[in-house]
Amino acid sequence: MKRALFAAAGTLFAALSLFFIYYSLRLTYINLAVPSVAAHRQTGMYIGAVVFPVAAAGFGWISCKCWKRY
C-alpha cells in the first residue's frame, strides 16, 4: 500500500512539475516573441517568470523524493 501511495504521489508531482515547466516556457515565448504583449506587460508576468520555475523545481524535487522512497 505504501509503495502505491509513493508511486502515485511521485507521478502526480512529476506531472505538476511538467505543467509548470510548460508554463515557464510559454511565458518566456510570449514575452520574447509576441510584440503586442511587450507593450502591455504586467506585474503578473514578471511574478510568473520567477514563481513558475521555482514551482517546477520544487515539484520535481518532491517527485524525486517520492520515487526514491518507492
C-alpha positions as CSV (number, residue, x, y, z in Angstrom):
1,M,0.0,0.0,0.0
2,K,2.8,2.4,0.9
3,R,4.6,1.7,-2.4
4,A,1.4,2.5,-4.4
5,L,1.0,5.7,-2.5
6,F,4.6,6.9,-3.1
7,A,4.3,5.9,-6.8
8,A,1.0,7.8,-7.2
9,A,2.4,10.9,-5.4
10,G,5.6,10.8,-7.4
11,T,3.6,10.6,-10.6
12,L,1.4,13.5,-9.5
13,F,4.2,15.7,-8.6
14,A,6.1,14.9,-11.8
15,A,3.0,15.9,-13.8
16,L,2.8,19.2,-11.8
17,S,6.5,19.8,-12.5
18,L,6.0,19.3,-16.2
19,F,2.9,21.6,-16.2
20,F,5.0,24.4,-14.6
21,I,7.9,23.8,-17.0
22,Y,5.5,24.2,-19.9
23,Y,4.0,27.4,-18.5
24,S,7.5,28.8,-17.8
25,L,8.5,28.1,-21.5
26,R,5.1,29.5,-22.7
27,L,5.6,32.7,-20.6
28,T,9.1,33.2,-22.0
29,Y,7.9,32.7,-25.5
30,I,5.1,35.2,-25.1
31,N,7.3,37.8,-23.5
32,L,10.0,37.5,-26.2
33,A,8.1,36.7,-29.4
34,V,4.8,38.5,-29.3
35,P,5.4,42.2,-29.7
36,S,1.9,43.2,-28.9
37,V,2.3,41.8,-25.4
38,A,5.6,43.5,-24.8
39,A,3.8,46.9,-24.7
40,H,1.3,45.7,-22.1
41,R,3.4,43.7,-19.7
42,Q,2.0,43.5,-16.3
43,T,3.4,42.6,-12.9
44,G,1.9,39.1,-13.1
45,M,4.1,38.2,-16.0
46,Y,7.2,39.1,-14.0
47,I,6.0,37.3,-10.9
48,G,5.2,34.2,-13.1
49,A,8.7,34.4,-14.6
50,V,10.1,33.7,-11.1
51,V,7.3,31.6,-9.5
52,F,6.8,29.1,-12.3
53,P,10.4,27.8,-12.5
54,V,10.6,27.7,-8.7
55,A,7.4,25.7,-8.6
56,A,8.6,23.4,-11.3
57,A,11.9,22.7,-9.4
58,G,10.1,22.2,-6.1
59,F,7.5,19.7,-7.5
60,G,10.3,17.9,-9.4
61,W,12.3,17.6,-6.2
62,I,9.3,16.3,-4.3
63,S,8.7,13.8,-7.1
64,C,12.3,12.5,-7.0
65,K,12.0,12.1,-3.2
66,C,8.7,10.1,-3.6
67,W,10.2,7.9,-6.3
68,K,13.3,7.2,-4.1
69,R,11.0,6.1,-1.3
70,Y,9.1,3.9,-3.7
